[in-house]
């Protein structure tokens, strides 16, 4: 079971390998500090609402870490083996030739802070706890069929095209943009930047990003242009009622057409994952109610 997806669904912020820097205390949870070491080096520069969201998730993450670190899972051989592997494969500069967990930890502590190291350990432990919980979930045919029915689109969907676009007022502007794209070494980044700078469409703030679309539901002119594209390439400009448009193909998702029987194995995996997510969310909520949380202004 891919427990990383569960942590993602819970919006926990995992360790991202930030470099060491002077840290600032943001909050304490049951006496455990949350600092800018794990919030990210640009945390203090973010908008207040984004900082509040990140800190909320970090508090939830800390509650999960504390819960897991106080469990017997950290004494297991599975935990020690997996953590040893994580440390050795870490991008923090740990020597992959470290011959033991103890040696790897000594090296690791020179590269990352104790808070970051604890975050790594705690998230792994929580992952393993979720795996253990998943093994206890029993399923029956009726529950799986209900899950399939409620998530029908997940198992049955048309071919989807993930796209961005730029809309400008004149052919001359469109040609200039196409020229800049042709010369750019990284097309996707250039397209994003040009959309933000020149596009007349509401999507300009997102770099022209439109999301995933069923090609059958698109304007015929756009659909015909996209069909010929390879991922990471873009159309020539074409005129629409809104102006001259250029479309960039980010990616493509293959169509799915699965009956319940065909999708049953995946349905069972998804069902168990959903049950475990619900359990985890409730546990974290209960822990939060009784936790001693102190916020520190910065």
Phi, psi and omega in degrees: 000134183275088183290341176302325179295326179293314178299323178294317180297327178279355181063031174288144179263113181278161177302135185241011175075035180293153177282156181294144178200171175298125183257158181236134180288128180254321182194163170236143179235110184054036178089351179270130186280142168243120183235179177292352174302323181252347179278339180110145186294338181261011185307314185292345181267354184282163175296151184303318183294327178287321176298319179298319181294315181297316181295321177301315180292324179293325176294316177299319179297317181297321177297321177294318180298312181299317179302313183289320183292338177271001180266168180286350184300328182289347178269353186283153176295327180298316179297312183298319180295314182292320180291322175303317180294317181299315181297316182293329182267359184299147176277007184276006177097012179292137179292116181294350180270001178306131190267354181207164177299317181299315180295318180297321180293320179299314179295318185297320183295341176281341186256329181228161182285164178297326179295317178294320179295318178297323178299316178300311183296315183294319180292323175297315180299318180293320175305313182292325175298319179294323175299316180295320178297320181300326182291341181269352184280123177264145180236157174223162185303318184294318180295320180292320178295322179294319178296318178299315181296318182288341181237036186306319183296330180296327183258353179220104182213152177286171174296129184246139179246124178266120190225159167234160178214161174232132177239125177233168188279333185228160177296324180300315178298318180297318180295321179295320177295317178299322178295316179296321178295320181298323183276344187286136178289327179242098188298316184298315180294317180297318179298314178303311183294320179293323178297315180297327184275323191241338190294144177268352184280154178301337182285359184302325181296333178261021181070027179085002186293130181248342182096202182262139182225144169283121185298333180292339181265000182274161170305137184305319182296317178293315182301315181296324179290319183289325183304331184272354186277150166261156180301136180086011177239176187221161181279167163286169180284147175219150185274134175231182180292344182262349182139207179261128189241144174232133183242135179250129179267110180280315182192173182219135178250126183295150178294149175237138177214084188241126171289169178302315182297321181290325184265003192304317181298315179292323178300317180297315178300314181295320180298312179298318179299318180296319179297317180294320177301313180300319178297313182297316180300317180294319180296316180296321179297319179294318178297322182294325181298324184260357183284151173262105185245124179239128181263144180239123180288141178235000000 
